[in-house]
Amino acid sequence: MKLIKVLMVVATLAVSGQAFSHGGGHDPISEQQVVGIAKYVAVKLTEEDRGMGFGKLDESWKALPEEKVGISNSGPGYYVVALEHEEEGRTLYILMSETGSVYDANFTGEFKGIE
Protein backbone atom coordinates (compact mmCIF):
# COMPACT_ATOMS: atom_id res chain seq x y z
CA MET A 1 0.00 0.00 0.00
CA LYS A 2 2.86 2.34 0.86
CA LEU A 3 4.43 1.68 -2.56
CA ILE A 4 1.18 2.57 -4.31
CA LYS A 5 1.01 5.90 -2.45
CA VAL A 6 4.59 6.73 -3.39
CA LEU A 7 3.96 5.84 -7.03
CA MET A 8 0.82 8.00 -7.07
CA VAL A 9 2.72 11.00 -5.67
CA VAL A 10 5.56 10.55 -8.18
CA ALA A 11 3.11 10.21 -11.07
CA THR A 12 1.18 13.30 -9.97
CA LEU A 13 4.34 15.40 -9.70
CA ALA A 14 5.60 14.18 -13.07
CA VAL A 15 2.36 15.13 -14.81
CA SER A 16 1.82 18.43 -12.99
CA GLY A 17 5.20 19.97 -13.84
CA GLN A 18 3.62 22.30 -16.39
CA ALA A 19 1.33 23.73 -13.72
CA PHE A 20 4.33 25.13 -11.84
CA SER A 21 6.15 26.59 -14.85
CA HIS A 22 5.93 30.27 -15.76
CA GLY A 23 3.57 31.43 -18.47
CA GLY A 24 4.47 32.96 -21.78
CA GLY A 25 6.69 30.23 -23.08
CA HIS A 26 10.02 31.23 -24.56
CA ASP A 27 9.00 33.86 -27.06
CA PRO A 28 11.52 36.40 -28.35
CA ILE A 29 11.71 39.56 -26.27
CA SER A 30 11.34 43.11 -27.59
CA GLU A 31 14.28 45.39 -28.40
CA GLN A 32 13.30 47.53 -25.41
CA GLN A 33 13.54 44.47 -23.15
CA VAL A 34 16.91 43.55 -24.67
CA VAL A 35 18.28 46.99 -23.79
CA GLY A 36 16.78 46.79 -20.29
CA ILE A 37 18.40 43.42 -19.63
CA ALA A 38 21.77 44.71 -20.87
CA LYS A 39 21.60 47.72 -18.54
CA TYR A 40 20.68 45.41 -15.65
CA VAL A 41 23.69 43.20 -16.44
CA ALA A 42 25.98 46.25 -16.44
CA VAL A 43 24.68 47.23 -13.00
CA LYS A 44 25.29 43.70 -11.70
CA LEU A 45 28.83 43.81 -13.10
CA THR A 46 29.49 46.92 -10.96
CA GLU A 47 28.56 44.97 -7.84
CA GLU A 48 30.85 41.97 -8.22
CA ASP A 49 33.40 40.31 -10.48
CA ARG A 50 31.46 37.66 -12.38
CA GLY A 51 34.57 35.99 -13.79
CA MET A 52 34.23 37.53 -17.25
CA GLY A 53 37.93 38.40 -17.47
CA PHE A 54 37.66 42.16 -16.84
CA GLY A 55 36.81 42.31 -13.15
CA LYS A 56 34.24 44.52 -11.51
CA LEU A 57 33.01 47.55 -13.48
CA ASP A 58 33.24 51.07 -12.08
CA GLU A 59 30.09 52.44 -10.39
CA SER A 60 29.72 54.97 -13.23
CA TRP A 61 28.42 52.17 -15.48
CA LYS A 62 25.16 52.31 -13.51
CA ALA A 63 24.33 55.76 -14.93
CA LEU A 64 24.78 55.25 -18.68
CA PRO A 65 22.38 57.40 -20.72
CA GLU A 66 19.72 55.55 -22.72
CA GLU A 67 21.16 56.76 -26.02
CA LYS A 68 24.47 55.02 -25.23
CA VAL A 69 22.86 51.57 -25.07
CA GLY A 70 21.64 49.75 -28.16
CA ILE A 71 21.69 46.61 -30.24
CA SER A 72 24.90 46.51 -32.26
CA ASN A 73 24.36 43.14 -33.91
CA SER A 74 21.72 40.45 -34.12
CA GLY A 75 21.14 37.21 -35.91
CA PRO A 76 19.10 34.06 -35.71
CA GLY A 77 18.52 33.54 -31.99
CA TYR A 78 20.82 36.20 -30.54
CA TYR A 79 21.47 39.88 -29.86
CA VAL A 80 24.70 41.73 -29.15
CA VAL A 81 24.07 44.88 -27.14
CA ALA A 82 26.63 47.69 -26.94
CA LEU A 83 26.88 49.90 -23.86
CA GLU A 84 29.15 52.85 -24.64
CA HIS A 85 30.90 54.55 -21.70
CA GLU A 86 32.34 57.78 -23.12
CA GLU A 87 34.26 58.78 -19.97
CA GLU A 88 36.15 55.48 -19.91
CA GLY A 89 36.41 55.30 -23.69
CA ARG A 90 35.19 51.70 -23.62
CA THR A 91 32.16 49.85 -24.91
CA LEU A 92 30.82 46.78 -23.13
CA TYR A 93 29.22 44.20 -25.39
CA ILE A 94 26.69 41.72 -24.04
CA LEU A 95 25.65 38.59 -25.94
CA MET A 96 22.17 37.30 -25.17
CA SER A 97 19.61 34.99 -26.67
CA GLU A 98 16.45 36.27 -28.32
CA THR A 99 14.60 35.15 -25.19
CA GLY A 100 16.81 37.23 -22.88
CA SER A 101 19.33 34.71 -21.53
CA VAL A 102 22.74 36.35 -21.14
CA TYR A 103 25.63 34.26 -22.45
CA ASP A 104 28.73 36.44 -22.33
CA ALA A 105 30.11 39.97 -22.05
CA ASN A 106 33.37 41.58 -23.17
CA PHE A 107 34.93 44.79 -24.47
CA THR A 108 35.76 43.52 -27.97
CA GLY A 109 32.30 42.70 -29.28
CA GLU A 110 33.66 39.45 -30.69
CA PHE A 111 32.02 36.23 -29.55
CA LYS A 112 32.91 32.71 -30.62
CA GLY A 113 30.45 31.43 -33.22
CA ILE A 114 28.98 34.89 -33.91
CA GLU A 115 29.86 36.71 -37.13
Secondary structure by P-SEA (a helix, b strand, c coil): caaaaaaaaaaaaaaaccccccccccccccaaaaaaaaaaaaaaaaaccccccccccccccccccccccccccccccbbbbbbbbccccbbbbbbbccccccccccccccccccc
